Amino acid sequence: MQEISALMQGFAVVLTPTNIGVMFIGIILGVLIGVLPGLGGANGVAILLPLTFTMSPTTAIVMLSCIYWGALFGGAITSVLFNIPGEPWSVATTFDGYPMAQNGHAGQALTAAFTSSFIGAFVAVLMITFLAPMVAKFALKFGAPEFFAVYLLTFCSFVGMGKGSPFKVLVSMALGFALAAVGMDTVTGQLRLTFGLPDLMRGFDFLIAVIGLFGIGEILLSMEEGLNFSGKSAKINAKVVWETWKKLPRYWATSIRSSLVGIWMGITPGGATPASFMSYGLAKKMSKNGDNFGKGEMEGVIAPETAAHAAGTSALLPMLALGIPGSPTAAVLLGGLLIWGLQPGPLLFVEQKDFVWGLIASMYLGNLVGLIVVLSTVPLFASILRIPFSIIAPLIIVICAIGAYTVHSAMLDVWLMLAFGVIGYVFKKLDYPLAPMVLALVLGDKAEDSFRQAMLISQGEVSIMWANPLVGTITTLALLMLFWPLISRLIGVVRKAKPKAAFPEQQPVD
């Protein structure tokens, strides 16, 4: 009851005309940031942070958090329409969202993505409201071994839950690990695989790789198929939105499971990107229509979007309760709190009660406003598909090039984007999965750092991965996922083997 009473006070703080207007402005700016590939929620919030210096802390954090929600929503738009992830966590959405759009169901895909995003964020905000003290204590248990175990589980789940060849998954993932190793070693400071090029010291940026692999790769594939000069059908109206909403309740189990995965990965903090991949893999493994994933299955859109928003929202909990940002955007928001003279941590809930509960109330309202804004603009975004591909393809290439260039303001990134586009084209032609390579490129360096830190702590003893029940359980589950294809094959062989009769059958006597 104390939490409910404090939340009501938070709504009283937030429900002012100024704050509501700021919510709409923040959501619209965030959607635009999410749509532009290469910009990212953290960069967008950082760029717009100076706009809030003249505002009160409550109004400022409302605007910045709404920019965050808008970026989370906007990342799905280009993923579904053009197979270009606007945000890193939207990569998994492309796997089924883009095929749905190509099959004439762009409105359904966008509606499912936006609604699932709202549900994931809503569940996460409920958790923040009622379970903040308990969850904050749990987050403190995570050290280097636990982080590596979580990353290992994410990698192994792709091998164990994939429907394709485990060998191709491992090859794709190995290439991703190799690309992630390029640059400066964060532990020793040595350069690795830079070949004397100073620009490679920072390594391969994930956003540049994603823009090339998915955006340019898809365009090359379309060019080979002959450039379809007619636009796609994109009839979107309120009826399509309502029909999609009627289908969503049948996927309630996927939504709950994805929300829990997202909350866990957001608090620990694993991040929205691995949460979306892990939820997609779990949905593919447990769904009755798992074989249809990748061909335009709505469940394949619901799972990653729900998990990404749950992770992105729950990442604010350790930032508020412990002063530990759970995501890059949360780190920028943490900087904003410090600029306004607020010290995140357990005392923040006592000393700045109105601010904290006003922020939590704005999470409820901001996500609701975000859902209204993006759903009302679904027809506008989906109508882009009516433009002939021969016109929009060059525009996509230009947008991709601008997005790649703005990451580091380096022309080399544009050439790297084109190189990754060729790799994406070759992978699709040879039927190699792109997702494992992208996942390894994103998390490879983080997993390596966590593993090396764990080995330094244990002085080289791998047994630290089973040092306590938490890390031991996660590591064991990861190894089970890794060898699951072999285990399932052995189980199938045993089932097929018929036991021989103990005694020969007696012949009937004439």
Disulfide bonds with the S-S distance in Angstrom:
none
